[in-house]
Amino acid sequence: MDFPETRWSLIGRLAEQPDQVAVVMELYADPVGRYLRHKFSAEKGGARLDDVVQEVLVYLMEHPELLARAKPGEIEAGQASRFRYFIMTLAYNAARNALRRHTHGREMNAAMGEDGETTVAEALAIARQPTNEAVLAMDRAWAESVLAAAWRDLAAWADDGTLEAEIPRILRENLMDGRNLRDICADLDMPLATCHRRLARGRTYLQKAIADRLRQAGEINLTEDGSAACEVLLGALRA
């Protein structure tokens, strides 16, 4: 997957080029949605939470000046995750507003007041010094989203012939389901040596997909390899 420029360069231009917000939101819409569904888990089972998530994403899309408040130039090296803490907290505040208004019989609206100053300031403060509980929840939502996207990349490579068609199945059954490789080979009527090669090739491409996304988001630097990227991701999922 090609990423022409980093997330930070896009965020840095939002104040002057608000049309770039769509590109930024494409990166964060899924993890933000996952985080909101975790935070408002009591709302699961109804359509209202889905409506809230959509309302929040639309609100953020329409207010790039709020995201531009992240000021990427002020983020120190190794702290790229602060933007996701900022945007997820901003989204949480907006969702809370929408749910409160809905509960009181008003139109469901994620707006943060006339200028959003209070909730934006709160989100910036949390991004600078989040609690351990908040970090775990936000990191997990981010990691789940990146991993899901990496699996989609793998499936796309299998569909277009970049990878052998059976690689996603081999990888998923071995890594996710814990199945023995010999049993997988038997199901596929494939020699064990071939299955080993398919597994190794699939792992390499899955690591590439993860690393590409983490580099683009500023989570790892250009010199770190795929195994380092996977450790970053798995660390968040294991926490």
C-alpha positions as CSV (number, residue, x, y, z in Angstrom):
1,M,0.0,0.0,0.0
2,D,1.4,3.4,-1.0
3,F,1.3,6.3,1.4
4,P,2.5,9.5,-0.4
5,E,3.1,11.6,2.7
6,T,3.1,11.3,6.4
7,R,0.1,11.9,8.7
8,W,2.0,14.8,10.4
9,S,2.4,16.7,7.1
10,L,-1.3,16.5,6.5
11,I,-2.3,17.6,10.0
12,G,0.2,20.4,9.9
13,R,-1.6,21.8,6.8
14,L,-5.2,21.5,8.1
15,A,-5.5,25.1,9.2
16,E,-4.5,26.3,5.7
17,Q,-5.8,23.4,3.7
18,P,-9.0,22.1,5.4
19,D,-9.8,19.9,2.5
20,Q,-7.0,17.6,3.6
21,V,-9.2,16.5,6.6
22,A,-10.7,13.7,4.6
23,V,-7.3,12.1,4.2
24,V,-6.6,12.4,7.9
25,M,-10.0,11.0,8.8
26,E,-9.6,8.1,6.5
27,L,-6.7,7.0,8.7
28,Y,-8.5,7.5,12.0
29,A,-12.2,6.8,11.4
30,D,-12.0,3.1,12.1
31,P,-9.9,3.3,15.3
32,V,-12.1,6.2,16.5
33,G,-15.2,4.1,16.0
34,R,-13.7,1.2,17.8
35,Y,-12.7,3.4,20.7
36,L,-16.2,4.9,21.0
37,R,-17.8,1.5,20.9
38,H,-15.6,0.4,23.8
39,K,-16.2,3.6,25.8
40,F,-20.0,3.5,25.3
41,S,-20.4,-0.3,25.5
42,A,-23.7,0.1,27.4
43,E,-25.1,1.5,24.1
44,K,-24.4,-1.7,22.2
45,G,-27.4,-3.6,20.9
46,G,-29.1,-0.6,19.5
47,A,-28.7,1.6,16.4
48,R,-28.2,4.7,18.5
49,L,-24.4,4.1,19.0
50,D,-23.8,3.7,15.3
51,D,-25.6,6.9,14.7
52,V,-23.5,8.6,17.4
53,V,-20.3,7.4,15.8
54,Q,-21.3,8.6,12.4
55,E,-22.4,12.0,13.8
56,V,-19.0,12.4,15.5
57,L,-17.0,11.5,12.4
58,V,-19.0,13.9,10.3
59,Y,-18.6,16.6,13.0
60,L,-14.8,16.1,12.9
61,M,-14.8,16.1,9.1
62,E,-16.6,19.4,9.1
63,H,-14.3,21.0,11.7
64,P,-10.7,20.5,10.6
65,E,-9.7,23.5,12.7
66,L,-10.2,21.4,15.8
67,L,-7.8,18.7,14.5
68,A,-5.3,21.4,13.5
69,R,-5.0,22.3,17.2
70,A,-2.9,19.2,17.7
71,K,0.1,21.3,16.4
72,P,2.3,18.4,15.2
73,G,5.4,20.4,15.4
74,E,5.2,20.4,19.2
75,I,5.1,16.6,19.4
76,E,8.5,15.3,20.6
77,A,10.2,12.4,18.9
78,G,8.8,9.0,19.9
79,Q,5.4,10.5,20.9
80,A,3.5,10.3,17.7
81,S,0.7,8.4,19.5
82,R,-0.3,11.7,21.1
83,F,-2.4,12.6,18.0
84,R,-4.5,9.5,18.3
85,Y,-5.0,10.2,22.0
86,F,-6.1,13.7,21.0
87,I,-8.5,12.8,18.3
88,M,-10.0,9.9,20.3
89,T,-10.6,12.1,23.3
90,L,-12.0,14.8,21.1
91,A,-14.3,12.2,19.5
92,Y,-15.3,10.9,23.0
93,N,-16.3,14.3,24.1
94,A,-18.3,14.9,21.0
95,A,-20.1,11.5,21.4
96,R,-20.8,12.3,25.0
97,N,-22.4,15.6,23.9
98,A,-24.5,13.8,21.3
99,L,-25.8,11.2,23.7
100,R,-26.7,13.7,26.4
101,R,-28.6,15.8,23.9
102,H,-30.4,12.7,22.6
103,T,-31.2,11.6,26.2
104,H,-32.8,15.0,26.9
105,G,-35.0,14.8,23.8
106,R,-33.0,17.2,21.7
107,E,-31.6,16.6,18.3
108,M,-28.5,14.3,18.4
109,N,-25.7,16.7,17.8
110,A,-22.0,16.3,18.4
111,A,-21.2,20.0,18.5
112,M,-18.9,21.2,21.3
113,G,-20.4,24.6,21.9
114,E,-19.7,27.8,20.1
115,D,-16.0,27.4,19.8
116,G,-15.3,23.9,21.2
117,E,-12.6,25.5,23.4
118,T,-13.3,23.6,26.6
119,T,-13.4,20.1,25.1
120,V,-10.5,20.8,22.7
121,A,-8.4,22.0,25.7
122,E,-9.3,18.8,27.6
123,A,-8.4,16.6,24.7
124,L,-5.0,18.4,24.3
125,A,-4.3,17.9,28.0
126,I,-5.1,14.2,27.9
127,A,-2.9,13.8,24.8
128,R,0.0,15.3,26.7
129,Q,-0.5,13.2,29.9
130,P,-3.1,10.4,29.4
131,T,-4.0,8.0,32.2
132,N,-2.8,4.4,32.0
133,E,-6.4,3.3,31.6
134,A,-7.0,5.7,28.7
135,V,-3.7,4.7,27.0
136,L,-4.6,1.0,27.1
137,A,-8.0,1.5,25.6
138,M,-6.9,3.9,22.9
139,D,-3.8,1.9,22.0
140,R,-5.9,-1.3,21.7
141,A,-8.5,0.4,19.5
142,W,-5.7,1.6,17.2
143,A,-3.9,-1.7,17.2
144,E,-7.1,-3.7,16.3
145,S,-7.8,-1.3,13.5
146,V,-4.2,-1.5,12.0
147,L,-4.3,-5.3,12.2
148,A,-7.7,-5.5,10.6
149,A,-6.4,-3.2,7.8
150,A,-3.3,-5.3,7.3
151,W,-5.4,-8.4,6.9
152,R,-7.4,-6.6,4.3
153,D,-4.2,-5.7,2.5
154,L,-3.2,-9.4,2.6
155,A,-6.5,-10.5,1.1
156,A,-6.2,-7.9,-1.6
157,W,-2.7,-9.1,-2.6
158,A,-4.1,-12.7,-2.8
159,D,-6.9,-11.5,-5.0
160,D,-4.7,-9.6,-7.4
161,G,-2.1,-12.4,-7.7
162,T,0.7,-10.7,-5.7
163,L,0.4,-13.6,-3.3
164,E,-0.8,-17.2,-3.7
165,A,-4.6,-17.4,-3.1
166,E,-4.3,-19.8,-0.1
167,I,-1.8,-17.7,1.9
168,P,-4.4,-15.7,3.9
169,R,-6.1,-18.9,4.9
170,I,-2.8,-20.6,5.9
171,L,-1.7,-17.5,7.9
172,R,-5.0,-17.0,9.6
173,E,-5.5,-20.6,10.6
174,N,-2.0,-21.0,11.9
175,L,-1.5,-17.6,13.6
176,M,-5.0,-16.7,14.7
177,D,-6.6,-20.1,15.2
178,G,-3.5,-21.9,16.4
179,R,-3.9,-24.9,14.0
180,N,-1.0,-27.2,13.3
181,L,0.6,-26.6,9.9
182,R,0.4,-30.3,9.1
183,D,-3.3,-30.3,9.5
184,I,-3.7,-27.2,7.4
185,C,-1.6,-28.8,4.6
186,A,-3.7,-31.9,4.8
187,D,-6.9,-29.8,4.3
188,L,-5.3,-28.0,1.3
189,D,-3.8,-31.2,-0.1
190,M,-0.5,-29.3,-0.2
191,P,3.1,-30.6,0.6
192,L,4.3,-29.5,4.0
193,A,7.4,-27.7,2.5
194,T,5.2,-25.7,0.2
195,C,2.9,-24.8,3.1
196,H,5.9,-23.6,5.1
197,R,7.0,-21.4,2.2
198,R,3.5,-20.0,1.9
199,L,3.4,-19.3,5.6
200,A,6.7,-17.5,5.6
201,R,5.8,-15.4,2.6
202,G,2.4,-14.5,4.2
203,R,4.1,-13.4,7.4
204,T,6.5,-11.2,5.5
205,Y,3.7,-9.5,3.6
206,L,1.6,-9.1,6.8
207,Q,4.5,-7.5,8.5
208,K,5.0,-5.2,5.5
209,A,1.3,-4.1,5.7
210,I,1.6,-3.4,9.4
211,A,4.9,-1.5,9.1
212,D,3.7,0.6,6.2
213,R,0.7,1.8,8.2
214,L,2.7,2.5,11.3
215,R,5.3,4.4,9.4
216,Q,2.7,6.5,7.7
217,A,1.1,7.3,11.0
218,G,4.5,8.2,12.6
219,E,4.4,5.3,15.1
220,I,7.8,3.9,13.9
221,N,10.6,5.4,11.9
222,L,11.7,4.6,8.4
223,T,14.6,2.4,9.5
224,E,12.6,0.1,11.7
225,D,11.7,-3.3,10.2
226,G,8.5,-5.2,10.1
227,S,9.2,-7.3,13.1
228,A,9.6,-4.1,15.2
229,A,6.3,-2.9,13.9
230,C,4.6,-6.1,14.8
231,E,6.0,-5.8,18.4
232,V,4.6,-2.3,18.7
233,L,1.2,-3.6,17.6
234,L,1.2,-6.8,19.6
235,G,2.3,-4.9,22.7
236,A,-0.9,-2.8,22.6
237,L,-3.0,-5.9,22.0
238,R,-1.4,-7.9,24.9
239,A,-1.8,-5.1,27.4
